[in-house]
Amino acid sequence: MKAFVTPVVTEKVRSFDEASKREMSAFLDSLATLTPIQLEGVRRRSAVLDKDKNIFSVRQHLLHIFYSIGEMEGEPYFLVLDVASAMPGAATPVKNPDPRINPNLNPYVNTSLNPYVNSRLNPFVKSALNPYVNSTLNPYVNSSLNPFVNSRLNPFVNTALNPLVNTSVNPAVNRAVNPFLNPHFQGFRFYDLNLFPQGFAIQAGDDVFLRFDSNLNFHGIGVRNPIGGYVLFDPDSTWIGYLIPDQQGGYLNFDLKAGWCGLVTV
């Protein structure tokens, strides 16, 4: 069967001790000749992390391997999502920021992130989160959040925020801020309610991020508000929505009608 590894795995294995590297190499080599019966044996001794998405973890001597299995063009494949070594000096596990892989970030698995279940994250229920009730969150009332009024936040006035002028914040030029080229990208990742990627954002100051779509096109800015969330604006500085902190390091995305429309992992 075909075997693949994610960029996260490739990067982590480089820092493993030699014994763990040999163990990982031998494991990947063994997958090429794995029979259906042997694959079933691996599955039987694996822990199920997400049954619907076929995500499992298995102990393999020195290694703890997180994987998924499926079919591509009629052939089975084995995808290694993450790996940790029990040997001293091995790389520590990296939290995967993808909610399709990391169940802790999936609001349909970890329902404490779901505003329909956890009303403390729902601006319809908790008025302190609603910018039409809590005016400190409303850029039409709190002008310090409004790039039309506060020129420091306006990319057409403050060129440090303009990726066409400041190439250090342009992911098409600076690979360090491009999540498709930098495996250590530390920015914001946007997903819709189906958990499909909807672009990313990079910090451009203590209280501003720049948002880009998956094609690296500038998609607008986010301005930090008094509750630690962000007010979202399109490239023309029109208010389009807001982010509410999910109390676990990420954010929930809402439109101007307080409709939940996505999530953001960091």
Disulfide bonds with the S-S distance in Angstrom:
none
